[in-house]
Amino acid sequence: MELGTAVAGAWSSGISVYAVAAILGIGGRLDWVDSPDFVQRPWVIAVALLLLAVELVVDKISYLDSAWDSVHTFIRPVAGALLLDASDASAGTVLLVGSGATLALLAHGAKSSTRLLVNVSPEPASNVLVSLAEDGLVAVLMTLALTAPEVALVLTVVLATLSAIVVILVVRTGRRVLARRRRSRDTRDT
């Protein structure tokens, strides 16, 4: 698998591992892309499509999407690691596995932390809109990964950088909010 396709797939796995598996599996079986054999197996494609259908529904429901993301905190980085390790890159396995897992974890961290913020919104439409935007982003990036891997590689580097920034900002904001709550509670207790 070309490096750009693998990198885009690894990062996209952090948002929708089942969409990536289905796209690469079907694309590989139709000879659109040189994807890993393990995603081209008919049963893997069927399971990926079934879980993608579940994810497309669950991902639109506030708080249920965060529970889904919590479970996938362990699944998405493994998928990213496997995809990047299956690339044509000449780097060592440890570097590829670590990079793939990191890319998926960055995307997953940005997705899940953003969703936590959106879930506290009082109206339900924002959750659906954010979910549709995520689905669209994965579709566009994976389309580029199949048709223009070099472009997908550059775009993925930009998206990974943005993901890291989002995660850092959300963590810092969370720490500030918790510190304020502690100070407020300490003030009330005295």
N, C-alpha and C positions, 0 to 999 in steps of 0.2 A: 504494500500500500504506500502511496506517495506520502511524503512527510506532511505536506499541507493538508491532505485529507485526514491523516491520523491526528494531527494537532487540532484541527477543527472538530473532529469527532471526539477527542478527549475532552476539550473544553465544553462542547455541547452536551456531553454525557452528564456534566454537572447540573444541567437544567432538565434534560429529558433523555435519560439513558435508553429508554425503550424506543423512542423515535429514532435515535442514532442507530441502535442495533437493527431495527427494521429497515431503515434506509440503506445501511451498508450491507445488510444481508440480502435484500432484494436486488440492490445494485450489483452486488457480486454475482448473484445467480444469473442476472441478465447480461453479465459482462460489461457493465457500465463502469465498474471500478474493480481494482484488484484488492478486494477486502479479505480479511482473515477468514479461513475456512470455518472457524467456530461460529461466526455469525451467519454463514450461508446455509447452515443446516435447516431443513424445513421446520423442524420442531422448535428451533430457536426463533425463527421468524414468526411462527404462529404464536408462541408465548409472548414475544416482544409486541406483536400487534394487539394481542388481548390486553396486556398490561398497559400499553399505550392508550387504548380505549378507556380503561379504568382511570388512568392518570388524567386524561383530558377532562373527565367529569370531576374527579376528586380535586383537581387543581383549581377549580373554579369556586369551591366552597370554603369560606373563611374558617380558619382554625383546623379544619380537616386537612387542608393543604399543608399546614405546618406539621401536623402529625405524620403525613406522608413523607415530607421532607426529612423529618427526624429519622425515620426508618432508613431513608435513602442516603443518609450521611455516610453510611458504610458501603453501600452498593455503588454509588456513582464514582468515587475515587478508584475503586477496583476496576471498574469498566474503563475509565480513562487510562489507567496504567496498562491494561491489556491491549487497548487500541494503539497506544503510542509504541508499545513494545513490538507490535506487529508491523510497524512501519519499515520502510526501506532505509531508514537512517543508519548511519555507520557508528553511532555512539554505542556505548556499552549498555547492557541490559539494565543495570542498576540505575543509570542516568535516565534512560527512557521510561522505565517504570516510575521512578520518582517524579519525573517531569509530567507524565500523563496523569498521575494521581494528583499532583499539585494543580494542574490546569483544571481538572474536574472539581477539585475541592474549592478553588477560587470561584468558579462559576456557581457552584452549589452554595457557597457561603454568601455570595452576593444575592442570589435568588432567595434563599431562606431568610436572610436578615431583612431584605426588602419586604418580603411577605409578612414578616412579623410586624413591621411598621404599618403596612397596608391593612392588616387585619384589625388594627385598633380604630380604623376609620369607621364612622357610624353608618355609612351607606354601603350597600353591597356591590355596586357597579364597579368600584375601583379594583376589587379583587379579580373580577372577570376580565377587565381591561388589561391589567398587568399580566394575567395568565395568557391572554391572547397575544400580547406583545412578546412574551417569552416564547410561545409556540411559533410565532412568525419569525423571530430571530433565529431559532434553531433551524427552521425550514430554509430560510435564506442562506444561512451559513453552511448547512449541509449541501444545498444545491451548488453553492460555490465550491465546496470541497470536492464534489464530483466533476464539476465542469471546469473550474479554474483553481486548482489546488494552491498555486502561488498566491493568488489574491486572497484565498481563504486563510492562508498562513499569516499574511500581513494583518488582515482583519482580526484574526484570533489573538495575535499579540496585542493589538489595541484593546480588544475586549477583555483580555486577561489583566491588563494593566488597570483598566477601569474597574474590573471586579475587585482587584486588590484595594483600590482606593475606596470603593463602597464598603468593603468589609472593615477597613481601618476606621472610616468615619462612623460606621454604626457601632463598632466596639467602643470607640472613644465617647460617643454620645451616650451609650448605655452605661459606661462607667461614671460619667458626669451625673446622669439621672440617679443612679444608685447612691452616689456620694451625697447628693442633695437630700435624698430620702433619709439616709443615715443621719445627716446633720439635723434635719427637721425632727426626726424621731428622738435624737439625743436632746434637742432643745426642749421638746415636750416632756421628756422624762425628768428633766431637772427642775 
